[in-house]
């Protein structure tokens, strides 16, 4: 697991490094730590490394904040954590898709379960995929690669991070095999809430700028699912 830590306080940085090193040894995890010293080196680290987890101080420069937004869109599998979390910075966390927050004071008992959870998500993906078969062949599609699914003529189309895959299954069959990250927001759409960038009126904007519609009949269910989805992260 490749983790980048960007903190301006040397004392906290050393403590974090020691804790993560200890957790790695105890659990047989190899944690490769990157510790850029300034905004310039941070940009270089992001561009030159395939980072799994990024831990940053919430009080960062505006240009770094903008870089985080772009990074979260281009590398949508990377996980981020800001610490500490202040009330007036909640919007920043939402915009950048921060999945964990507020691990201060830095404590091994608090960090250990988070690292294990991240590691499990990165390593163990068994049972978190679907198999599609169409005239072109077989496709193994992981849940975390699916942006949304929509009806297409008399079939359905699975939009992934890399390609669109034709499916002969209907929307009800899709929902039966997906997990709680997915919600049917319209008769014609199923959306992966992990890739929602914003929601306005009856339109959902995904991180790839695709627009998905929310029907009046499913709006209440969609908003409840979206609220529960983000509560699971912000309350951890």
N, C-alpha and C positions, 0 to 999 in steps of 0.2 A: 504494500500500500504506500503510495507516494503522497506525503502530506506536506503542505507548505504553511509555515507559521510566520505571520507578519505582525510583530508587536514592537512598540517603540521603547518598552521598558526592559532593559537587559536582565534585571533580577527575575522578572516574571518569565521571560524567555528561557532562562536557564532552568527554572523550576519545571516549566512545561516540557522541555527537552528531557530532563531527568525522569519525569513521570511517564512520558511516552516510551522512552527507552526501557523502563522497568516493565510496563504493560506488555510491550512487544516480546520481551524475554519470557515472561510468565505464561504467555498464551501462544508462544511459538509463531509470532507474527513478525514479519520483517517490515519495519516502518522506516522508510527513507525520508528523512526530514530535510526540507529546503528552508533556509532562513534568510531571505533578502533583507538588506539593511536600510534600503531607501526605495522611494517610488520608482526610480529609474531601473534599479536591479530587479524590482518586483515585476516590471513589464517584461524584462528579458527572461525571467524565470517562467512566466506564464507562456510566452511565445515559444520557448525552447524545451518545455517539459510537458508531458501528458500527466497532469496533476489529478489525483483522485479526490483529495480533501483539502480545502483551503480554510485556514483559521486566521481571522483578521481582527484587529482592533476596530471598533465601530467608529472611532474618531480618526478617520483617515482623510487624506487630501481629496479634494473634489475631482481632480483628474483621475485619481486611483479609483474612486467610486464609479466614475463613468466607464473605466476600464473593466470593472467588475461586472457591470451591466452587459457589456459586449461579450465578456468571457462566458457569462452564464447562458447567453444565447448560442454561442458557437460551440461550447462544450457543455451540453445539457445534462451529461451524466456526472459532472463534477459536483461535489457537495461542498457547501460553504457554512461556516459558523462565524458569527460576530460576537464579540464579548468586550465589555459588558453591554447589555441591551438597555437603552434608555427609552422612556415612553415616546419622546419626540422623534426617535429614530426607527420606530416600527415600520413606517412607510418605506424606508430604505431597505429593510429586510424583506418586505413583500416584493418590491421591485426587482431585487437581485435574486429572489428565490432562495433565501436563506432557510435551511431546514432545521437548524438547531440554534439555540442562543443562550446566553447568560450562563457560562460555566464558572463564573467568578463567585467566591474566591477560588483560585486554582487549587483543585483538590483531586487526588487520585481516585477516590471513591466515586466522584462525580464524572470524571473523564473516562474511567475504565469501561462502563457499560456503553458509552457512546462510541468508543473506538471499536469495541466488539461488534456493535450493531453495524457500523460502517463496513467492517471487515466481512461480516456475513453477507451483506448486500453485494459487495464487490466479488466475493468468491463463490458463494452458493446461490445459483440462479435456477436450481432444479425445480421443476413444476411451475416456473414463472414464464412460460412461453406457450404459444399456440402453434399448431401445424396447419398450414394451408396447402391444399392441392388444387391446381387448376390445369388448364391445357398446356401451360408453360412448364409445369413441374411441381416439385414439393418445396415448401418454404417454412423454415423454422423462425418464428418471430417472437422475440422477447417482449414482455409487457412494457419494459422501460424504453423500448424503441418505437412504440406505437404512439402517434400523435392523436389521431382520431380515426373513426370509421364512419363511412357514409354510404347511403344507398346509391347504387349506380345501375341504371336501367332496371333489370329485374334481379340484379345481383348486389353485392356490396364491394366497397373498395377500402382496403386497409392502408392508411397513410402512415408510413414509418419515417424515421429520420433520414433514410437513404433512398427509399423508393416507394412506389404505390403498387400494392399487390391485390389482384382481383380475387375475390372470395365468392364461393357459391352458397355460403351460409347466410341466413337472414339475421336481422338485428337482435331478435330474441335469443337466437342460438349463440351469438357473440357474447351477449351480456351474461349468459349462463356460465361461461368459461373464463370470464375476466375477473379481476379482483376489485377491491373497494376504491382503487384510484380512478376507476372509470364510472361515468354517469351518462345515462341517456338523456340528453337535454332537448331532443327533438325526435320526431318519428324517423327522421332521416339522418340523425347524427348521434354517435357515441363519442365522448371526448375523454381524453386522459387528462385529469386535473393537474398533473405534474407539469404540463406544458401550457397552461393558461397564463397568458401575460397580463390580460386585463379583461374586464367585463363591463359593458355599457349598454343599457337598455335591453335589447333582445339580441345583442351580438357579443360573441366570445372571440377575443383575439388571441391566437396561439403564438408561441415564440418564433414560429417560422413565418408569421404575418398572415397566415390563413385565417379567414373569418368563418366561424361556425354559428349557426342560429340556435336560439332558445325559443321554444314554442310557449305560448301562454299556459297551456295545460300542464307543461312540465317545468315551468319556471320555479314554483315553490320547492319542488323536489330537488331541482338543480342547486338552488341557493342553499338549501339545508345540507346537501352533500358537500358543496364547496366549503361551507363554514366548518363542518366537521373535519374535513380534510386538512384545513389550515390550523384548526385548533389542536390537532394531534401533534403538530410540529411546534407551534408557538408555546404550548403548555408543558413541553417536556423539560 
